[in-house]
Amino acid sequence: MLSVLIAGIVLGTLASTSVFGAEVKFSLYMYSTDYKPVWKNIVDDFEKTHPGIDVKMETLDLGVIKDKIVIEWRAGVGPDVVLSVPEDTIDMAALGFIQDLSPWVSKWDEADRFFPWAWKGATLEGEFPTGYVHGVPIDATMRAFMYREDLYKKYGADVPKYWSELKVTASKISAQEKGVSGFGFCSAQNVRTPQEFNVLLWQLGVDIVKEVNGKWKIGFDVQDAARVLRGWWYDMVHVYDIVPMEDLGWGWQELDQSYVQGVVAGSQNGPWMKFYVKNYPDAMKATNFTAVPTPAGGNPATFLEVECAVMNKNSKDKEAAWEFIKHIGGADSIRQLAEVVKIAPRQDVTNLPQFAQDKWSKPWIEMAAYGHVQPPIPLARYNTAVNTAIGNVCYDVETPEEAAEGIIKALQGILDTIQ
């Protein structure tokens, strides 16, 4: 029996006979109802070659997906295929649940149609295609500096290339544009806050962890972390008066809504903001994006988040599961998904006319060239420590240096546990 999970909405089907002569059940999750008709089309297309499969959909909260899957897999039930974000995949792989797809992918005649960076984000260990390929890329996001081009023109400001330039311009907008903060960021306990931090850390030319003689070591020091905390969050709140105290404690929902409602003039953000074009046409028409500004002497960097279709290692019908993974990783399925939002990881799809010159596709593909992926270790305690450090710096509870010590301590605790 096959079941398939894809992040946010559950699609469950009645048992029926597939071309493999097996009882097949699909359960798909997606995180936005905007994808619902797209996934129905994709499943319908699959059903044409797997007759007799009925699909019905129900909504499931994204926040409980991983925990629900792990509970089911431990009980010997649950899905065969999951559309998973990197942090969830890494955690589930550490528990031994994720199948290495390299035996299938290495023989797949469409594997070379994906961008190399997409397979980089789909390979937990080693190099593609001989390493531990944990999934097939389905979509991707990156992080950019997203800003209100109309306000930058109003104040005669150039698009900032460096942290220092961003802080000067954002400070001017905060001081002179009524009801608008020149920049906004995440500072709550949520997934986006450490992602923003990591981008800035990578700009310093360091990594979160690095492998030395077969063991993981911390890739940065207290001074690196403190430089990020001070140069971004501390300065924006306490030195340049860009972000008022009432704007602190935002998660990604508050940040994104504040941007499209005109409350902030810039943020570190991603291509999912295309979702807002329909309901906030004026704000999004005035929006442009470029590489996240770097520190002096720093390197361009972005967080490369590749969402993959992964297979349950204990699936009872792996060939059937692979057939479905190939289908949702096919050009037509990925085209349909990319037309809603996010970035297609296949070169043949991004070369199509509707994507080739689209501002919600081409610039993001270019940013992927300097993308970094999350290291293949569980980072929950590190993420919590980063969230705490940023909150403490913003509220002036700790100095950036003191807060950086907490990040290092948490990361070392992870490495001591897993090695």
Buried (B, 14 or more C-beta within 10 A) or exposed (E): EBBBBBBBBBBBBEEBEBEEEBBBBBBBBBBBEEBBEBBBEBBEBBBEEBEEBEBEBEEBEBEEBBEBBBEBBEEEEBBBBBBBBBBBBBBBBBEEBBBBBBEBBEEBEBBEBBBEBBBBBBBBEEEBBEBBBBBBBBBBBBBBBBBBBBBBEEEEBEBBBBBBBBBBBBBBBBEEBEEBBBBBBBBBBBBBBBBBBBBBBBBBBBBBBEEEEEEBEBBBEBEBBBBBBBBBBBBBBBEBBBBEEEBBBBBBEBBBBBBBEBBBBBBBBBBBBBBBBEEBEEBBEBBBBBBBBBBEEBEBBBBBBBBBBBBBBBBEBBEBBBBBBBBBBBBEBBBBBBBBBBBBBBBBBBEBEEBEEBEBBEBBBEBBEBBBBBBBBBBEBBBBBBBBBBBBBBBEEBBBBBBBBBBBEBBEEBBEEEE
